[in-house]
């Protein structure tokens, strides 16, 4: 073993309780018992250890040696009587029978239809994020894009063209473009005939540029919508473009073709029977070469469960043998690099088609729906050393040549399970830190109107800033990722969005309802990659319709685009160890009742954890098991069903922390929550569905009484940060987006102390 690392047996506790010498060690180092204030510092924050006293007083009832015995006898008895009285008087759902739990109800919340639709499906923008001229709101690619449907049944006249004297002129400021580059279109009216471009005329993007079928556009908008789109961008960025004759596209999307062109069509009433709209080509740009069409996109990394390995994934338009070259940063001369300085590894490729998914709209190939993902590559690199920085490049091998990515990426490996560096023997720095968040969506797609200073795009920037300024071991995205619902361009945009941090820090995903996305009534369930063979996936009789989604991807896309350790069922359920933490990821979209395959796997996984090596046990699932929020879009019956299925397991195996999402808000329970009772040996439950999807805001309320709620916030986007200091101390923070602070603002923090 590397001499920099030791297994500190004095520090790593066993399952039931912490030894007195270990407590004494903490008291000596952290001054927990009093005698003045002391501050622990990490790379990004100052932690007041007096906070440990407060947390400790509420957590370790009957187990702390520094409080008089009489207090531990009198106080718990008093609290038990008070808790039982309150529970009997106010908590009708604090029950033990399955029937009573499943029939429990919460106070109803009244919402208008617009709020319901917004929360049910965050806006899924078109490829070019077109806005509606009537209200400036983003046009949803599925639900309210009337133009797509109009063009589907329209007739076209392609005989006219561009460049003739007196004709309408449409120009692009660039003839070559890369993914993410800006592009500006300009147009002029016909000065010779006096014909002008009207609001109901359309402009459409075609790729490749020689596409002969006018109905096979990538995106299309009326000029009224184009003006609204440009006006919204100009307003949000403080620009003052002429919004009547110009359209500035700030970031050209991922399109896996060699060239594109924009075409302008004049609108008129159809002349043929049954045809309402007719369009005549009036102008088009010169072909625009996509010089980056062959570049890798969506580069991201993930752990395998072994600190000596890392999985690297990326996508390209071309096929070939994926290859990665990597080396320690210290071994590389950044000016001159020789082949001998790099280690190379080869991998495998896959892809998927619309026909591979279960139901429409995911199976549709109409504009705005399925997008060819290109070739999806996976390379596993090995022989890595712990807590070491590496650089890497991705590429494709073509026979006798290799095309490498222009960019060099980097990452840092974690400590092996059970290992603490010598330089952390004072316990004043975290052994490991991970970030966690759920319910993200694609930047710019979450709101009907611009969100101003609180724009959720800041979550991506916040995570990236934290990763760039602090040592982060993993980022956990706990379901509801791209909200694509069969629109492939949103998956491409999502993976480009997370690449700044996902290419540097292992990014592990859980499957949410918007990834599994089964439709109960139609489709082909046997294509489900998780192994569920019945159409519609998991639909328990107690689910009350909560498991019926309408996207139809049935987990195909997420399972193809992301990797997970091979100790479970792909990305659907799996586990991994890092430093002192064992993380178990499960799927609330699949059966978790006793005797089910996932329940059996979960029980086996939890039972196999060696708490001497990984004393901290964290479970993550998209749908929360406990939450204090009542919301018309999310019925409490699912929480009760999950409690009936696995709460006893979580208590039996002394899980410390359970993290979820689904509700677009932040919630933290009291400590030791079990059967609605605090300090009863159960985990702390946290919901962090604040990744960017529309916040619940006025759409929800807190259950009253909510004795097990320590913190609840439905007004801020942000990310959870867990810093593990040793086998018994974990510091939890909710870091909110703050556009005045690069690293956000901490609005909730607590010590979670293990005395079991």
C-alpha positions in Angstrom: 0.0 0.0 0.0 1.1 3.5 -0.7 2.9 4.8 2.4 0.8 8.0 2.3 -2.2 6.0 3.5 -3.0 4.0 6.6 -6.0 2.2 7.9 -6.7 4.1 11.2 -8.2 1.4 13.3 -8.5 3.8 16.2 -10.7 6.0 14.1 -12.9 3.6 12.3 -15.7 2.4 14.6 -17.8 -0.7 14.5 -21.5 -1.2 14.0 -23.3 -0.7 17.3 -21.5 2.0 19.2 -18.4 4.2 19.3 -15.7 3.2 21.8 -14.8 5.5 24.7 -11.2 6.0 23.4 -12.6 7.2 20.1 -15.0 9.7 21.9 -12.1 10.9 24.0 -10.0 11.4 20.8 -12.8 13.5 19.3 -13.2 15.5 22.5 -9.5 16.2 22.6 -9.2 17.2 18.9 -12.5 19.0 18.5 -13.1 20.3 22.0 -16.6 19.0 21.9 -17.1 19.1 25.7 -16.7 22.8 25.9 -14.0 25.1 27.0 -14.2 27.6 24.2 -15.0 27.8 20.5 -12.9 26.0 17.9 -13.2 26.1 14.1 -12.5 23.2 11.7 -11.6 24.4 8.2 -11.7 22.7 4.9 -10.9 24.0 1.5 -14.1 26.0 1.2 -15.7 26.6 4.5 -15.3 27.3 8.2 -17.2 25.0 10.6 -18.0 26.0 14.1 -17.6 23.0 16.3 -20.0 24.4 18.9 -22.6 23.2 16.3 -21.5 19.7 17.0 -22.7 20.1 20.6 -26.2 21.1 19.4 -26.5 18.2 17.0 -25.0 15.8 19.5 -27.5 16.7 22.1 -30.4 15.8 19.8 -28.9 12.7 18.3 -27.1 10.6 20.9 -29.7 10.0 23.5 -28.5 7.5 26.1 -25.1 7.2 24.4 -23.1 10.3 25.3 -20.8 10.0 28.3 -20.4 13.8 29.0 -24.0 14.4 30.1 -25.1 13.4 33.7 -26.9 10.1 34.0 -30.0 11.6 35.6 -30.5 13.9 32.6 -30.4 10.9 30.3 -33.1 9.1 32.4 -35.5 12.0 32.9 -35.3 13.8 29.6 -35.9 10.8 27.3 -38.9 9.6 29.4 -40.4 13.1 29.3 -39.8 13.4 25.5 -41.4 10.0 24.9 -44.6 10.9 26.7 -44.8 14.3 24.8 -44.0 12.6 21.5 -46.6 9.9 22.1 -49.2 12.5 23.0 -48.5 14.6 19.9 -48.5 11.6 17.7 -51.8 10.3 19.0 -53.4 13.7 18.7 -52.0 15.0 15.5 -50.4 12.4 13.3 -53.0 9.9 12.0 -50.5 8.5 9.5 -48.1 7.4 12.3 -49.4 3.8 12.2 -48.0 0.3 11.8 -50.3 -1.6 9.7 -49.9 -1.7 5.9 -53.6 -1.0 5.3 -53.7 2.0 7.6 -50.5 3.4 6.1 -51.7 3.0 2.5 -55.0 4.7 3.2 -53.5 7.7 4.9 -54.2 11.1 3.3 -52.8 14.6 3.6 -54.5 18.0 3.3 -55.3 18.8 -0.3 -53.7 21.8 -2.0 -55.5 23.7 -4.8 -53.5 24.6 -7.8 -54.4 26.1 -11.2 -54.0 24.1 -14.3 -50.9 26.1 -15.5 -49.0 25.3 -12.3 -49.9 21.6 -12.6 -48.7 21.4 -16.1 -45.5 23.3 -15.3 -44.5 21.0 -12.5 -45.6 17.9 -14.3 -43.4 18.6 -17.3 -40.8 21.4 -17.1 -40.6 23.1 -20.4 -38.8 20.9 -23.0 -37.5 23.5 -25.5 -37.1 23.0 -29.2 -33.7 22.6 -30.6 -33.2 26.4 -31.0 -35.3 27.3 -27.9 -38.0 29.0 -29.8 -40.4 31.3 -27.9 -44.0 32.1 -28.4 -44.6 35.5 -29.8 -47.8 35.9 -27.8 -46.2 35.8 -24.3 -42.5 35.3 -24.8 -42.6 31.8 -23.2 -40.5 28.9 -24.3 -42.4 26.7 -26.8 -42.6 23.1 -25.5 -41.4 20.7 -28.2 -44.3 18.4 -27.5 -47.3 20.0 -26.0 -47.8 23.5 -27.4 -45.8 23.6 -30.6 -48.6 24.2 -33.1 -46.2 25.0 -36.0 -44.7 21.5 -36.1 -48.1 20.0 -36.6 -49.1 22.7 -39.2 -46.0 21.9 -41.2 -46.6 18.2 -41.0 -49.8 18.6 -43.2 -48.7 21.7 -45.3 -47.7 21.8 -48.9 -44.4 23.3 -50.1 -43.1 25.0 -53.2 -39.3 24.6 -53.5 -38.9 26.0 -57.0 -37.8 29.5 -55.8 -34.4 30.1 -54.3 -32.0 32.8 -53.1 -29.5 35.2 -54.6 -31.6 36.4 -57.5 -31.7 40.2 -58.0 -34.5 41.7 -56.0 -35.1 38.6 -54.0 -35.3 38.4 -50.2 -31.8 37.9 -48.8 -31.1 35.6 -45.8 -27.5 35.5 -44.5 -25.5 33.9 -41.7 -22.5 35.6 -40.2 -20.6 32.3 -40.3 -20.0 29.6 -42.9 -18.2 27.3 -40.5 -19.3 26.6 -36.9 -18.6 24.4 -34.0 -21.0 23.1 -31.3 -21.7 25.8 -28.8 -20.6 28.7 -31.1 -22.9 31.7 -31.5 -24.5 32.4 -34.9 -26.4 35.5 -36.1 -28.9 35.4 -39.0 -29.9 38.6 -40.9 -32.5 39.1 -43.5 -33.7 41.9 -45.8 -37.0 42.5 -47.6 -37.3 42.5 -51.4 -36.3 46.0 -52.3 -37.2 45.4 -56.0 -40.8 44.3 -55.6 -41.5 45.8 -52.2 -42.4 42.4 -50.7 -41.7 42.2 -47.0 -41.1 39.4 -44.6 -44.3 38.9 -42.6 -44.8 37.6 -39.1 -46.5 34.4 -40.3 -43.7 33.5 -42.7 -41.4 30.9 -41.4 -37.7 30.1 -41.0 -36.5 26.5 -40.7 -33.2 24.7 -40.1 -32.2 21.8 -42.3 -29.4 19.4 -41.7 -27.8 18.2 -43.9 -28.0 21.3 -46.1 -29.1 19.3 -49.1 -32.1 17.8 -47.4 -34.8 17.4 -50.1 -37.8 16.9 -47.9 -39.0 20.2 -46.5 -40.9 18.4 -43.8 -37.6 17.0 -42.4 -36.5 20.2 -40.6 -34.6 20.2 -37.4 -36.5 23.2 -36.0 -38.9 25.8 -37.4 -40.5 29.0 -36.2 -42.7 31.8 -37.6 -40.9 35.1 -37.9 -43.1 36.4 -35.1 -41.7 33.7 -32.8 -38.2 34.3 -34.1 -38.5 38.0 -33.1 -39.9 37.0 -29.6 -37.0 34.5 -29.2 -34.4 37.1 -30.1 -36.1 39.8 -28.0 -36.0 37.6 -24.9 -32.3 36.9 -25.4 -31.6 40.6 -26.0 -33.4 41.5 -22.8 -31.9 38.9 -20.6 -28.3 39.7 -21.8 -28.7 43.5 -22.0 -28.2 43.5 -25.8 -30.0 45.9 -28.1 -30.1 44.2 -31.4 -32.5 45.2 -34.1 -35.1 42.5 -33.3 -36.9 43.0 -36.6 -34.2 41.9 -38.9 -31.8 39.7 -36.9 -31.8 36.5 -34.9 -28.8 35.9 -32.6 -28.4 32.2 -31.6 -26.1 32.2 -28.6 -25.1 28.5 -28.7 -25.4 26.3 -31.8 -26.8 22.9 -30.8 -25.2 19.4 -31.3 -26.2 18.2 -34.7 -24.4 15.2 -36.1 -24.3 16.2 -39.7 -21.6 17.7 -41.9 -23.6 20.9 -42.9 -26.8 22.8 -42.3 -28.7 25.7 -43.8 -31.6 28.0 -42.8 -34.5 28.4 -45.3 -37.2 31.1 -45.4 -40.7 30.3 -46.6 -43.6 32.6 -47.4 -46.9 31.5 -45.9 -50.1 31.5 -47.7 -53.4 29.7 -47.6 -53.5 26.2 -49.2 -55.2 25.8 -52.5 -55.6 22.0 -52.6 -58.6 20.4 -50.9 -57.8 19.6 -47.3 -54.7 21.7 -47.2 -54.8 24.8 -44.9 -51.2 26.1 -45.3 -48.9 26.4 -48.2 -45.3 27.6 -48.0 -43.1 28.9 -50.8 -39.3 29.0 -50.5 -38.1 32.6 -50.8 -34.5 32.5 -49.5 -31.9 30.3 -47.9 -28.4 30.8 -46.4 -25.3 29.4 -47.9 -24.4 25.9 -46.5 -23.0 26.2 -43.0 -20.2 23.6 -42.4 -20.3 21.9 -39.0 -16.6 21.6 -38.3 -17.1 20.0 -34.9 -19.6 17.4 -36.1 -17.0 14.7 -35.5 -15.8 16.0 -32.1 -16.6 14.0 -28.9 -19.5 15.4 -26.9 -20.9 14.6 -23.4 -17.6 13.5 -21.8 -18.2 12.2 -18.3 -16.7 9.7 -15.9 -18.0 7.3 -13.3 -16.6 4.9 -10.7 -16.7 1.1 -10.9 -16.4 0.4 -7.2 -12.6 0.0 -7.4 -10.4 3.0 -6.7 -7.9 1.8 -9.3 -10.5 2.1 -12.1 -12.5 4.8 -13.8 -15.0 4.6 -16.6 -14.9 7.3 -19.3 -17.8 7.8 -21.7 -18.4 10.1 -24.7 -20.3 10.3 -27.9 -19.3 10.9 -31.6 -21.0 10.9 -34.9 -18.4 8.5 -36.4 -17.9 4.9 -35.6 -14.6 3.5 -34.6 -12.7 1.9 -31.7 -12.9 4.3 -28.7 -9.6 4.9 -27.0 -8.4 6.9 -24.0 -4.9 7.9 -23.2 -4.1 9.0 -19.6 -1.2 9.7 -17.3 -0.4 11.3 -13.9 -0.3 15.0 -14.1 3.1 15.1 -12.5 4.4 12.8 -15.2 3.4 15.1 -18.0 5.3 17.9 -19.6 2.4 20.0 -20.8 4.5 21.6 -23.6 5.9 18.4 -25.1 4.3 15.1 -24.6 5.6 11.8 -26.0 3.6 8.7 -26.6 5.6 6.9 -24.0 4.2 9.3 -21.3 0.7 8.1 -21.9 -1.1 4.8 -21.0 -3.8 3.8 -23.5 -7.0 1.8 -23.0 -9.6 0.8 -25.6 -13.3 0.3 -25.0 -16.6 -0.5 -26.7 -19.4 1.4 -28.4 -23.2 1.2 -28.6 -26.1 3.2 -29.8 -29.9 3.1 -29.9 -32.8 3.9 -32.3 -36.3 5.2 -31.7 -37.5 1.6 -32.3 -35.5 0.4 -29.3 -37.7 2.4 -26.9 -41.1 1.3 -25.5 -43.7 3.8 -26.3 -44.4 7.1 -28.1 -43.4 9.9 -28.1 -39.9 8.3 -27.6 -40.6 6.0 -30.6 -41.5 8.9 -32.9 -39.0 10.2 -35.5 -40.9 13.4 -36.2 -39.1 16.7 -35.8 -38.5 17.5 -32.1 -38.6 13.9 -31.0 -36.0 11.2 -31.6 -32.5 12.4 -32.4 -29.7 10.1 -33.5 -27.4 9.9 -30.5 -24.4 8.9 -32.7 -22.1 6.3 -31.3 -21.8 6.1 -27.5 -18.4 5.0 -26.3 -17.3 3.5 -23.0 -13.7 3.0 -21.9 -12.5 1.6 -18.6 -9.0 2.7 -17.5 -7.2 0.7 -14.8 -4.1 0.7 -12.6 -4.9 4.1 -11.1 -3.4 5.1 -7.8 -5.5 6.6 -5.0 -5.8 10.3 -4.3 -3.9 11.1 -7.5 -4.5 13.5 -10.3 -4.7 12.3 -13.9 -5.0 13.9 -17.3 -6.7 12.2 -20.2 -7.8 12.6 -23.8 -10.5 10.7 -25.6 -10.4 9.5 -29.2 -11.4 7.1 -32.0 -9.2 4.7 -33.8 -9.8 4.4 -37.5 -7.7 1.6 -38.9 -4.2 3.1 -39.0 -5.1 6.5 -37.5 -6.5 8.0 -34.3 -8.5 11.2 -34.0 -8.0 12.7 -30.5 -10.1 15.3 -28.7 -8.6 18.7 -28.8 -9.3 19.1 -25.1 -7.3 17.5 -22.3 -9.5 16.6 -19.3 -8.5 15.8 -15.8 -9.7 14.0 -12.7 -8.6 12.9 -9.2 -9.0 9.5 -7.7 -10.4 9.0 -4.1 -9.1 7.2 -1.1 -9.6 3.4 -1.0 -12.4 2.2 1.3 -11.4 2.4 4.9 -8.3 4.4 4.3 -7.5 7.8 5.8 -4.5 9.9 4.6 -1.8 10.6 7.2 -2.3 14.3 6.7 -5.9 14.0 8.0 -5.0 12.4 11.3 -6.1 15.5 13.1 -9.6 15.2 11.7 -9.7 18.8 10.7 -10.2 18.2 7.0 -12.8 16.0 5.3 -11.8 12.5 4.4 -14.1 12.8 1.4 -16.9 15.1 0.1 -19.7 14.4 -2.3 -22.4 16.6 -3.9 -25.9 15.5 -4.5 -28.9 17.0 -6.3 -32.0 15.9 -8.2 -34.5 17.3 -10.7 -32.2 19.2 -13.0 -33.5 19.7 -16.6 -31.6 21.5 -19.3 -30.3 25.0 -18.7 -32.8 27.5 -20.0 -35.6 25.0 -20.3 -37.2 25.2 -16.9 -39.2 28.3 -17.0 -42.0 29.8 -19.2 -40.3 33.2 -18.7 -36.8 34.3 -17.7 -36.2 33.8 -14.0 -33.9 36.8 -13.6 -31.3 36.8 -10.8 -32.6 33.5 -9.4 -32.2 31.7 -12.8 -31.7 27.9 -12.1 -28.9 27.8 -14.7 -26.8 28.8 -11.7 -26.9 25.2 -10.3 -24.6 24.1 -13.1 -22.3 27.0 -12.5 -22.4 26.4 -8.7 -21.5 22.7 -9.0 -18.7 23.6 -11.5 -17.4 26.3 -9.2 -17.4 24.0 -6.1 -15.6 21.2 -8.1 -13.0 23.8 -9.3 -12.4 25.1 -5.8 -12.7 22.1 -3.5 -11.8 18.4 -3.6 -15.0 16.6 -4.5 -15.0 12.9 -4.8 -18.3 12.3 -6.6 -21.4 14.2 -7.8 -24.7 12.3 -7.4 -27.6 13.2 -9.7 -30.6 11.5 -8.1 -33.0 11.2 -11.0 -35.1 13.4 -13.3 -32.1 14.5 -15.3 -32.9 15.9 -18.8 -36.7 15.7 -18.8 -36.3 14.7 -22.4 -39.4 12.5 -22.9 -38.1 11.2 -26.2 -36.5 14.4 -27.4 -33.0 13.3 -28.1 -31.6 16.8 -28.5 -32.3 17.4 -24.8 -30.1 14.5 -23.7 -27.3 15.9 -25.9 -27.8 19.3 -24.3 -27.9 17.8 -20.8 -24.7 16.0 -21.2 -23.0 19.0 -22.6 -24.3 21.0 -19.7 -22.8 18.7 -17.0 -19.6 18.1 -18.9 -17.6 20.9 -17.1 -17.9 19.0 -13.8 -18.8 15.4 -15.0 -15.6 15.1 -17.0 -13.6 16.0 -13.8 -15.5 14.3 -11.0 -17.2 10.9 -11.2 -20.9 11.6 -11.7 -23.3 8.8 -10.6 -26.9 8.9 -11.6 -30.1 7.4 -10.2 -33.2 6.7 -12.3 -36.2 8.9 -11.8 -39.7 8.8 -13.1 -38.7 11.0 -16.1 -36.0 8.6 -17.1 -38.0 5.4 -16.6 -41.0 7.1 -18.2 -43.3 4.1 -18.9 -46.8 4.5 -20.2 -49.1 2.0 -18.5 -51.6 1.6 -21.3 -49.6 1.3 -24.5 -46.3 0.2 -25.9 -43.8 -2.6 -25.8 -42.6 -3.2 -22.2 -40.3 -6.1 -23.2 -37.8 -3.6 -24.5 -37.2 -2.3 -20.9 -33.5 -2.7 -20.2 -34.0 -3.2 -16.5 -35.6 -6.6 -17.2 -39.2 -5.7 -16.5 -41.2 -7.6 -19.1 -44.8 -6.3 -18.5 -45.9 -3.4 -20.6 -45.9 -0.2 -18.6 -43.4 -1.2 -16.0 -44.2 -1.2 -12.3 -47.7 -0.1 -11.5 -48.7 -1.2 -7.9 -52.4 -1.2 -7.0 -51.6 1.2 -4.2 -49.7 3.6 -6.6 -52.9 5.6 -7.5 -51.6 6.5 -10.9 -48.3 7.9 -9.7 -46.2 5.5 -11.8 -47.8 6.3 -15.2 -45.6 8.6 -17.2 -45.9 9.4 -20.9 -42.5 9.8 -22.4 -41.9 6.2 -23.4 -38.1 6.0 -23.0 -38.5 3.2 -20.3 -34.9 3.7 -19.1 -33.3 2.9 -22.5 -31.6 6.3 -23.0 -30.2 6.7 -19.5 -28.9 3.2 -19.4 -27.1 3.7 -22.7 -25.6 7.1 -21.8 -24.5 6.4 -18.3 -22.6 3.6 -16.5 -22.7 2.1 -13.1 -20.9 -0.6 -11.1 -21.8 -4.1 -12.2 -22.9 -5.3 -8.8 -26.6 -4.7 -9.3 -28.9 -4.0 -12.2 -27.1 -1.4 -14.3 -28.0 2.2 -13.5 -31.3 1.1 -12.0 -29.8 -0.2 -8.7 -26.1 -0.5 -7.7 -23.7 0.4 -4.9 -20.1 1.5 -4.5 -17.6 2.3 -1.8 -15.5 5.5 -1.5 -13.3 6.2 1.5 -15.5 5.7 4.6 -18.8 5.7 2.7 -20.9 2.9 1.2 -23.5 4.4 -1.2 -26.5 2.3 -2.3 -28.6 3.6 -5.2 -32.0 2.2 -5.7 -35.0 2.8 -8.0 -38.3 3.9 -6.7 -39.7 3.2 -10.2 -39.3 -0.5 -9.7 -40.8 -3.0 -7.3 -39.3 -2.7 -3.8 -41.8 -4.8 -1.9 -40.6 -7.8 0.1 -39.6 -10.7 -2.2 -39.1 -8.6 -5.2 -35.7 -8.8 -7.0 -34.7 -5.3 -6.0 -35.8 -5.8 -2.4 -33.7 -9.0 -2.2 -30.7 -7.3 -3.8 -31.1 -4.3 -1.4 -31.2 -6.5 1.7 -28.1 -8.5 0.5 -26.2 -5.3 -0.3 -26.9 -3.7 3.1 -26.1 -6.8 4.9 -22.7 -7.1 3.1 -21.4 -3.7 4.2 -18.4 -3.9 6.5 -19.0 -1.0 8.9 -15.4 -1.3 10.1 -14.2 -0.3 6.6 -17.1 1.9 5.4 -18.9 3.0 8.6 -21.2 5.5 6.8 -24.1 4.0 4.9 -26.0 6.2 2.5 -29.0 5.2 0.4 -30.2 7.3 -2.6 -33.5 7.0 -4.5 -35.3 9.6 -6.6 -38.7 9.3 -4.9 -38.4 10.3 -1.2 -39.3 7.9 1.6 -40.1 10.7 4.0 -41.0 14.3 3.1 -43.1 16.9 4.9 -44.5 18.5 1.7 -48.0 18.0 0.5 -48.3 18.5 -3.3 -51.1 17.7 -5.6 -48.7 16.4 -8.2 -47.1 13.9 -5.8 -49.4 11.9 -3.6 -48.2 10.7 -0.2 -49.3 7.1 -1.1 -45.9 6.6 -2.8 -44.0 7.5 0.4 -46.1 5.2 2.4 -45.6 2.4 0.0 -41.8 2.9 0.1 -41.9 3.0 3.9 -43.9 -0.3 4.0 -41.4 -1.8 1.6 -38.0 -0.9 2.9 -38.1 1.3 6.1 -37.6 -1.7 8.3 -34.5 -2.7 6.2 -33.1 0.8 6.6 -33.6 0.7 10.3 -32.3 -2.9 10.7 -29.0 -2.1 8.9 -28.6 1.3 10.5 -28.6 3.4 7.4 -27.3 6.9 8.3 -28.6 9.0 5.5 -31.3 8.7 2.8 -31.3 11.3 0.0 -34.0 11.8 -2.6 -35.6 14.3 -4.9 -38.9 14.3 -6.9 -40.3 17.2 -4.9 -38.8 20.4 -6.2 -37.7 21.7 -2.9 -35.3 21.1 0.0 -36.2 19.1 3.1 -34.3 17.7 6.0 -35.9 15.5 8.6 -35.0 15.1 12.3 -32.3 12.6 13.1 -33.0 8.9 13.8 -36.4 9.0 12.0 -38.3 5.7 12.2 -42.0 5.1 11.9 -42.5 8.9 12.1 -40.6 9.1 15.4 -37.4 11.1 15.8 -34.3 9.7 17.6 -35.6 6.2 17.1 -32.5 4.8 15.4 -33.5 5.5 11.8 -31.7 7.6 9.2 -31.8 11.3 8.5 -33.9 11.9 5.4 -33.1 14.6 2.9 -34.8 15.8 -0.2 -32.7 17.9 -2.6 -34.9 18.3 -5.7 -33.5 21.7 -6.3 -31.3 21.1 -9.4 -33.2 23.5 -11.7 -36.7 22.2 -12.5 -39.5 24.6 -11.4 -39.5 25.0 -7.7 -42.7 24.1 -5.9 -43.2 27.6 -4.4 -46.8 28.3 -3.8 -47.8 24.9 -5.2 -47.2 23.1 -1.9 -47.3 23.4 1.8 -45.8 21.7 4.8 -47.8 19.1 6.6 -49.1 20.4 9.9 -48.0 19.1 12.4 -44.6 18.4 11.0 -42.6 17.4 14.1 -40.0 15.5 12.1 -39.2 18.4 9.8 -36.0 20.2 10.7 -35.7 22.4 7.5 -37.9 23.0 4.5 -37.3 25.4 1.7 -39.2 25.7 -1.6 -37.7 28.9 -2.8 -34.1 28.2 -3.7 -32.2 26.1 -6.1 -29.0 24.5 -4.8 -27.0 21.4 -4.1 -26.4 19.2 -1.1 -22.8 18.8 0.2 -21.8 16.0 2.5 -18.3 16.2 4.1 -17.2 13.1 5.9 -14.5 13.8 8.6 -14.1 10.4 10.2 -16.2 7.3 11.1 -18.6 9.2 13.3 -18.8 12.8 12.0 -20.4 14.0 8.8 -21.1 17.6 8.0 -24.1 18.3 5.8 -24.8 21.6 4.0 -27.4 22.8 1.6 -25.6 25.3 -0.7 -28.0 27.6 -2.5 -27.4 29.4 -5.7 -26.3 33.0 -5.0 -25.4 35.1 -7.9 -23.4 37.4 -5.6 -21.3 34.4 -4.4 -19.5 32.1 -6.8 -19.6 29.2 -4.3 -23.2 29.9 -3.2 -24.7 30.5 0.2 -25.1 27.9 2.9 -28.7 28.1 4.1 -28.8 24.8 6.1 -26.1 23.0 7.9 -25.8 20.3 10.5 -23.5 17.7 12.0 -24.7 14.1 11.6 -23.0 12.1 14.3 -22.8 8.3 14.4 -23.0 6.8 17.9 -24.2 3.4 16.9 
